[in-house]
Amino acid sequence: MCAAPPEVALRELIQNAQDAVLARQTLQPDFPLGRVEIRLTRTDGDWFLEVRDYGTGMDEDTLVHGLLDFGTSGWSATSVRNRLPGLADGGFRPSGRFGIGFFSVFLLGDQVELITRRYDASLADARRLTFDGPSHRPLLTPVTGQGWVPEGTTVRVRLRISPYAFKGLFNRTDDERLAQLAQRLVLENAVPIHTWEPGAAEPEILPPFSLATGSPEEVFDRLYPPQAAKGRAGEEKFRLRMRDDFVSRATEVRDDRGRRIGLAMLWSSMLHQGQRDFPGTVTVNGFLSDISVSFAGYLAGQPSRASRDKAVLVAGRDQMREWMRTQEQRLRDAGLFDDSLQLELAYTLHCACHPLADDIAFALTSQGVLRLPEVREWARQRDEVFVGFGWPLTWRTRPPELNHRLSGERVRIPDNCVFICQYGFASPLSEVFPSTVHRDAAYEFARDHTTLTWQKHWWRMSDDLYGLFVRALCETWSCSLESLLAPLERRDWSDSIDVDDESLGPVPGYRFRRPPTS
């Protein structure tokens, strides 16, 4: 948890507060104060963050055995279930873990005060819990001399650093506003969230919203709201363009029971590039967990570590593969699946829908882009092929070309050279479709070779686009893998060529020669 950004603490506090309100609404359906309040204030030079709810509140036993038991979620504690017996019967399902989640507050600061009164208890039962850092024993006392203590719970923390500092609470916001931070963290909420900026007389209200039932327009606006910051108004035209594209191309991901667990479109960062990015969001119980440039929209996840800032998708491989196929078809139908986008998505589609479809470009030669059927005709005309990669060259896909990484000069590709465009793809898609799944099982024995034998190298590359090319080369030249790869091993995998101007330096790669016929 210590390496997580400070906004994680606010997310956990909001989740806990919302759960408390929902729990009270389960016990008292006519409860009128179903909201969460967040305030940022400054007193004597110190900044304070406060999160308040009017939910069930806690008694002393719940504080000790639920909140302070770090190893479990307080909602699952036997004492909490026994003291609130109507919750389970009422269908209450918490989204947070108020014991584990509460301790994230120390990401914000060491001095923490919690004041709580159970919803059906008297003022005399109100309790104050104060901390001076996670390593010190907290002090639990009655709340005396304070007058009225509302039902519910208030958590107040003195921030360790200013929220406007480089690594402060607003570090990942555009306009350094509490309302924007709340909307960034809370993608769907069951109760209204009221935020008070410093010195504000009235709150901004984030209304309840469900990602699972919202229209594509509503989902997009919730994930990528208009910017309120001055100087960013010109980006609205770009955002609306992206919105139109999302509405036309985004498709649902549904679980086995038909419930929506995602609404997303494949790829955004290269097709839609501007001052703002539109990264995809992975949510856990409707709250921000992670972002990804592999898609735009949202996909539901489940946490992969305690801080919940990383998640694995709820959808399985088959569900995501079906989503990937529908996305490819949407791109084709929209006329967007040109050579450039094919090169950018080739590796992603190869891993997800293995093997790569014959009509998708994945490499570049002096004659232009290359697809799998064209490899055979291209290789049939040559007795030597050089597969180049890496420094000092770099890809450009719009338009497809190679450039020198430092000078930016366009590089003329020699006639017998091919450069394979293997863009990596980001989490979480890379975890759903790991590149190792389709490795050649016949060569797994070579995994533990202590040197880079040709068999070990083939096992490593057999599932990627380089392996796809080598297989096609073997078929075209009617030769074995060994006849192509063993000579590379004897040359210590150290082939290179000079392209264009020799001053650009050598380009590493593999030189394949057609074996003589027997």
C-alpha positions in Angstrom: 0.0 0.0 0.0 2.9 2.4 0.7 3.8 2.8 -3.0 0.2 3.7 -4.0 -0.7 7.3 -5.0 -2.5 9.3 -2.3 -5.7 9.4 -4.3 -6.1 5.7 -3.4 -6.9 6.7 0.2 -9.7 9.0 -0.9 -11.1 6.3 -3.1 -11.2 3.9 -0.2 -12.8 6.4 2.1 -15.5 7.2 -0.4 -16.2 3.5 -0.9 -16.5 2.9 2.8 -18.8 6.0 3.2 -21.0 4.9 0.4 -21.3 1.3 1.8 -22.3 2.8 5.2 -25.0 4.9 3.6 -26.3 1.9 1.5 -26.3 -0.3 4.7 -28.4 2.3 6.5 -30.8 2.6 3.5 -31.1 -1.2 3.7 -32.1 -1.0 7.4 -34.1 2.2 7.0 -35.5 2.5 3.4 -36.9 6.0 4.1 -33.6 7.4 5.4 -33.4 10.9 3.9 -29.6 11.8 4.1 -28.2 9.3 1.7 -25.1 11.1 0.5 -21.3 11.3 1.0 -19.7 14.6 1.7 -16.0 15.5 1.0 -14.4 18.7 2.1 -10.9 20.2 1.6 -10.0 23.0 4.1 -7.0 24.9 5.3 -6.4 25.9 8.9 -3.3 27.7 10.2 -1.3 26.7 7.1 -2.3 23.0 7.3 -4.5 21.2 4.8 -7.3 18.9 6.0 -9.4 16.4 4.0 -12.7 15.3 5.5 -15.0 12.5 4.3 -18.4 12.3 6.0 -21.4 10.0 5.7 -24.7 9.7 7.5 -24.7 6.0 7.3 -24.9 3.2 10.0 -22.0 4.6 12.0 -20.1 2.4 14.4 -20.2 1.5 18.1 -17.1 0.8 20.1 -17.1 -3.0 19.5 -17.3 -2.4 15.7 -14.4 0.1 15.9 -12.2 -2.4 17.7 -13.1 -5.7 16.0 -14.1 -4.4 12.5 -12.3 -1.2 11.6 -9.0 -1.9 13.5 -8.7 -5.5 12.4 -6.5 -4.8 9.4 -6.5 -8.4 8.2 -10.2 -8.6 7.2 -13.0 -6.4 5.8 -15.0 -5.0 8.7 -18.3 -5.9 6.8 -17.4 -9.6 7.0 -16.6 -9.5 10.8 -19.0 -11.7 12.8 -19.6 -9.0 15.3 -20.6 -6.5 12.7 -23.0 -9.0 11.1 -24.5 -9.9 14.4 -25.0 -6.2 15.4 -26.7 -5.4 12.1 -28.7 -8.6 11.4 -31.0 -7.0 8.8 -28.2 -6.3 6.3 -27.8 -9.8 4.9 -31.6 -10.3 4.6 -31.9 -6.9 2.9 -29.5 -7.9 0.2 -26.7 -5.5 1.2 -23.4 -6.1 -0.7 -20.5 -3.9 0.3 -18.1 -2.6 -2.4 -15.3 -1.6 -0.1 -13.4 -3.3 2.8 -13.7 -0.8 5.6 -11.0 -2.3 7.8 -8.3 -2.8 5.1 -9.6 0.3 3.2 -9.5 2.6 6.1 -5.8 2.1 6.7 -5.0 3.6 3.3 -5.7 6.9 4.9 -2.1 7.0 6.1 -1.1 7.6 2.4 -2.4 11.1 3.0 -1.0 11.9 6.5 -0.3 10.5 9.9 -2.7 12.6 12.0 -6.1 11.1 11.6 -9.4 11.7 13.5 -12.5 9.5 13.2 -15.7 10.5 14.9 -18.7 8.1 14.7 -22.1 7.5 16.2 -24.2 4.5 15.4 -27.4 5.4 13.7 -29.6 4.0 16.5 -27.4 5.1 19.4 -27.5 8.0 21.7 -25.0 11.0 21.9 -23.3 9.3 24.8 -22.3 6.4 22.6 -20.4 8.6 20.1 -16.7 7.7 19.9 -13.6 9.5 18.7 -10.6 7.5 17.4 -7.4 9.4 16.9 -4.1 8.3 15.3 -0.7 9.7 15.2 0.7 7.5 12.5 0.1 3.8 11.7 2.8 2.6 14.0 1.3 4.2 17.1 -1.6 2.7 19.1 -4.7 4.7 18.4 -6.6 6.5 21.2 -10.3 5.6 21.5 -12.3 8.0 23.7 -16.0 9.2 24.2 -16.9 12.4 22.3 -17.4 14.9 25.1 -17.8 18.7 25.1 -18.6 18.8 21.4 -22.4 19.1 21.4 -24.3 17.5 18.6 -22.6 14.5 16.9 -24.4 13.4 13.7 -25.2 9.8 13.1 -22.7 8.2 10.8 -18.9 8.6 10.5 -16.5 11.5 9.8 -12.9 10.9 8.9 -10.6 13.9 9.0 -6.9 13.7 8.1 -4.2 16.4 8.1 -2.5 16.1 4.8 1.2 15.3 4.9 1.9 17.7 1.9 -0.2 20.3 0.1 -2.8 18.8 -2.2 -1.3 21.0 -4.9 2.3 19.7 -4.5 4.0 17.6 -7.1 3.0 14.3 -5.4 0.0 15.7 -3.7 -3.6 14.7 -3.8 -4.3 16.5 -7.1 -1.2 15.2 -8.8 -3.3 13.2 -11.4 -6.0 15.8 -12.0 -6.0 18.5 -14.8 -7.6 21.3 -12.9 -6.6 20.6 -9.2 -10.2 20.5 -8.1 -11.8 18.1 -5.6 -14.9 17.6 -7.7 -12.8 16.5 -10.7 -10.8 14.1 -8.5 -14.0 12.6 -7.1 -15.3 12.1 -10.6 -12.0 10.6 -11.7 -12.1 8.0 -8.9 -15.8 7.3 -8.8 -17.0 6.1 -12.2 -20.3 4.9 -10.8 -22.0 5.6 -7.5 -25.2 4.6 -5.8 -25.5 7.7 -3.7 -24.8 11.4 -4.4 -21.3 12.6 -3.6 -21.1 16.3 -2.5 -17.7 18.0 -2.8 -16.7 21.3 -1.2 -13.7 23.1 -2.7 -11.7 25.2 -0.3 -13.8 28.3 0.7 -16.8 27.1 -1.3 -20.3 28.0 0.0 -22.1 25.3 -1.9 -21.1 21.8 -3.0 -20.8 20.3 -6.4 -22.8 17.2 -6.7 -21.9 14.0 -8.5 -25.2 12.3 -9.1 -25.7 8.5 -8.9 -24.8 6.7 -12.1 -24.6 3.1 -13.3 -22.0 2.1 -15.9 -23.9 -1.2 -16.5 -27.1 0.6 -17.6 -25.9 3.9 -19.0 -26.1 4.7 -22.7 -22.8 4.9 -24.7 -23.1 8.7 -24.7 -23.7 8.8 -20.9 -20.8 6.3 -20.2 -18.4 8.4 -22.3 -19.4 11.6 -20.6 -18.9 10.0 -17.2 -15.5 8.6 -18.1 -14.3 11.7 -20.1 -16.2 14.7 -18.8 -15.8 18.2 -20.4 -12.9 20.1 -18.9 -13.8 22.9 -16.6 -10.2 24.2 -16.4 -9.4 27.5 -18.1 -7.3 27.1 -21.2 -8.7 23.7 -22.1 -12.0 24.7 -23.6 -10.6 24.3 -27.1 -10.3 20.6 -26.5 -14.0 20.1 -26.3 -14.3 19.8 -30.1 -11.8 17.0 -30.0 -13.6 15.3 -27.1 -16.9 15.4 -29.0 -15.2 13.9 -32.0 -14.0 11.1 -29.9 -17.4 10.8 -28.3 -19.1 10.3 -31.7 -16.5 7.6 -32.6 -17.1 5.9 -29.2 -20.9 5.8 -29.7 -20.5 4.3 -33.1 -17.8 1.7 -32.3 -17.9 0.8 -28.7 -19.3 -2.7 -28.0 -20.4 -4.4 -24.8 -18.7 -7.1 -22.8 -21.2 -9.3 -20.9 -20.7 -12.0 -18.3 -22.3 -15.4 -18.4 -25.5 -14.1 -16.9 -25.8 -11.4 -19.6 -24.8 -8.5 -17.4 -22.7 -5.7 -18.9 -19.2 -5.8 -17.5 -17.7 -3.5 -20.0 -18.3 -1.0 -22.8 -15.2 -0.2 -24.8 -13.6 0.3 -28.1 -10.3 -1.1 -29.2 -7.4 1.3 -29.3 -7.4 5.0 -28.9 -4.0 6.5 -28.4 -2.7 6.4 -32.0 -6.0 6.9 -33.9 -7.1 9.7 -31.5 -4.0 11.7 -30.5 -4.1 15.2 -29.2 -3.5 17.3 -26.1 -5.7 14.9 -24.1 -5.6 11.2 -24.0 -8.6 9.0 -23.6 -7.3 5.9 -21.8 -9.5 3.0 -21.0 -10.5 2.5 -17.4 -10.5 -0.7 -15.4 -13.0 -0.4 -12.6 -13.4 -2.4 -9.3 -17.0 -2.1 -8.0 -17.4 1.1 -10.0 -14.3 2.8 -8.7 -11.1 3.6 -10.7 -8.5 0.8 -10.4 -6.2 1.2 -13.4 -6.0 2.8 -16.8 -4.8 1.4 -20.2 -4.0 2.8 -23.6 -5.2 -0.5 -25.1 -8.8 0.6 -25.3 -11.2 3.5 -24.6 -14.2 3.1 -22.4 -14.4 0.8 -19.3 -13.9 -2.8 -18.4 -14.8 -4.2 -15.0 -12.1 -5.8 -13.0 -11.3 -7.4 -9.7 -8.3 -6.3 -7.5 -5.0 -8.1 -7.9 -3.4 -6.5 -4.8 -4.4 -4.8 -1.6 -4.2 -1.3 -2.9 -6.6 -2.1 -5.7 -4.8 0.1 -8.1 -4.2 -2.9 -10.3 -6.8 -5.3 -11.4 -7.5 -8.3 -13.6 -10.6 -8.3 -15.8 -13.8 -10.0 -14.7 -14.3 -11.1 -18.3 -12.6 -14.3 -19.3 -10.5 -14.9 -22.4 -13.4 -16.1 -24.6 -15.5 -13.1 -23.7 -12.7 -10.7 -24.5 -11.8 -12.5 -27.7 -15.4 -12.1 -28.9 -15.2 -8.4 -28.0 -12.0 -8.1 -29.9 -13.6 -9.7 -33.0 -16.5 -7.4 -32.9 -14.2 -4.4 -32.5 -12.1 -5.5 -35.6 -15.4 -5.8 -37.6 -16.5 -2.4 -36.4 -13.2 -0.9 -37.6 -13.6 -2.7 -41.0 -17.2 -1.5 -41.4 -16.3 2.1 -40.6 -13.5 2.1 -43.2 -10.9 2.7 -40.5 -9.0 -0.6 -40.8 -6.3 0.7 -43.2 -2.7 -0.4 -43.5 -1.6 1.9 -40.6 -4.1 0.6 -38.1 -3.5 -2.9 -39.2 0.2 -2.5 -38.4 -0.6 -1.0 -35.0 -3.0 -3.8 -34.1 -1.4 -6.8 -35.8 0.3 -8.2 -32.7 -2.7 -7.6 -30.5 -5.0 -9.4 -32.9 -2.4 -12.2 -33.4 -2.3 -12.8 -29.6 -6.1 -12.6 -29.2 -7.3 -14.4 -32.3 -4.3 -16.6 -33.0 -3.2 -16.9 -35.7 -3.3 -13.5 -37.5 -5.8 -13.2 -40.3 -4.4 -13.4 -43.8 -5.6 -9.9 -44.8 -3.9 -8.0 -42.0 -0.6 -6.2 -42.7 2.1 -6.9 -40.2 5.4 -6.0 -41.9 7.1 -3.5 -44.2 9.4 -4.0 -47.2 10.7 -1.8 -49.9 7.5 -2.5 -51.9 5.2 -1.5 -49.0 3.3 -3.4 -46.3 3.3 -7.2 -46.2 0.5 -9.6 -45.3 0.9 -13.4 -44.7 -0.1 -14.6 -48.2 2.3 -12.0 -49.7 5.2 -13.3 -47.7 5.3 -16.5 -49.7 5.5 -14.7 -53.1 8.0 -12.1 -51.8 10.3 -14.8 -50.3 10.0 -17.1 -53.3 11.8 -14.5 -55.4 14.7 -14.2 -53.0 17.5 -16.5 -51.8 18.5 -14.3 -48.9 16.2 -12.4 -46.5 17.2 -10.0 -43.8 14.7 -9.5 -40.9 15.7 -6.2 -39.3 14.7 -4.8 -35.9 15.7 -2.4 -33.2 18.1 0.4 -32.8 18.8 2.7 -34.6 15.6 2.5 -36.6 12.1 3.2 -35.4 8.6 2.6 -36.9 6.1 5.1 -38.1 2.8 3.8 -39.1 1.1 7.0 -40.3 2.2 6.7 -43.1 4.0 3.3 -42.8 7.7 4.0 -42.9 11.0 3.5 -41.1 13.0 6.4 -39.6 16.3 6.8 -38.0 15.6 7.2 -34.3 18.0 10.1 -33.7 18.0 12.1 -37.0 14.4 11.4 -37.9 15.4 10.8 -41.5 13.3 8.4 -43.5 15.2 5.2 -44.3 15.0 3.4 -47.7 14.5 -0.3 -47.1 16.9 -2.6 -49.0 15.2 -4.9 -51.5 15.8 -8.1 -49.5 14.9 -6.6 -46.1 11.7 -6.9 -44.1 10.8 -5.2 -40.8 8.1 -6.7 -38.7 5.8 -4.3 -36.9 5.3 -6.0 -33.5 3.8 -3.3 -31.3 3.4 -4.6 -27.7 0.0 -4.1 -26.2 -0.7 -3.0 -22.7 -2.4 -4.4 -19.6 -5.0 -5.7 -19.0 -5.3 -7.1 -22.6 -1.8 -8.4 -22.4 -2.7 -10.4 -19.3 -5.9 -11.8 -20.9 -4.0 -12.8 -24.0 -0.4 -13.5 -22.8 2.1 -13.9 -25.7 3.3 -17.2 -24.3 0.1 -19.2 -24.8 0.7 -20.3 -28.3 4.4 -21.2 -28.1 5.5 -24.3 -30.0 5.0 -27.1 -27.4 7.4 -29.4 -29.3 10.3 -27.1 -28.3 9.4 -26.5 -24.7 12.2 -28.8 -23.7 14.7 -26.1 -24.8 13.4 -23.6 -22.2 16.0 -24.6 -19.7 19.0 -24.6 -22.1 21.8 -22.7 -20.4 22.7 -21.0 -23.7 20.7 -19.5 -26.5 20.4 -22.5 -28.7 18.3 -22.2 -31.9 15.7 -24.5 -30.3 15.4 -22.2 -27.3 15.2 -19.1 -29.5 12.5 -20.7 -31.6 10.5 -21.7 -28.5 10.6 -18.0 -27.5 9.6 -16.5 -30.8 7.3 -19.3 -32.1 4.1 -17.5 -30.9 4.9 -13.9 -32.1 4.9 -12.2 -35.5 8.5 -13.1 -36.1 7.6 -16.7 -35.6 4.7 -16.3 -38.0 7.1 -15.0 -40.6 9.7 -17.7 -40.1 7.0 -20.4 -40.4 6.0 -18.9 -43.7 9.6 -18.7 -44.8 10.1 -22.4 -44.1 7.0 -23.3 -46.1 8.0 -21.2 -49.0 11.6 -22.5 -49.2 10.6 -26.0 -48.2 13.1 -26.2 -45.4 13.3 -27.0 -41.7 13.5 -24.6 -38.8 16.9 -25.9 -38.0 18.3 -25.1 -41.5 17.2 -21.5 -41.0 18.0 -20.9 -37.3 21.1 -23.1 -36.6 23.3 -20.9 -38.8 22.2 -17.9 -36.8 23.2 -19.6 -33.6 26.6 -20.4 -35.1 27.0 -16.7 -35.9 26.0 -15.9 -32.3 22.8 -14.1 -33.4 24.9 -11.1 -34.4 23.9 -10.3 -38.0 23.6 -6.7 -39.2 23.4 -4.6 -42.3 23.8 -1.0 -43.3 20.8 0.7 -44.7 20.8 3.9 -46.7 23.7 6.0 -45.4 26.4 4.0 -43.6 26.8 6.9 -41.1 23.4 5.9 -39.6 25.2 2.8 -38.2 24.5 -0.9 -38.5 21.0 -2.3 -38.1 20.8 -5.6 -36.2 18.7 -8.5 -37.4 18.7 -12.0 -38.7 20.0 -13.0 -42.1 18.2 -16.0 -43.5 19.6 -17.9 -46.5 17.7 -20.4 -48.6 19.2 -23.8 -47.9 20.4 -25.7 -50.9 18.1 -28.4 -52.2 19.2 -32.0 -51.7 
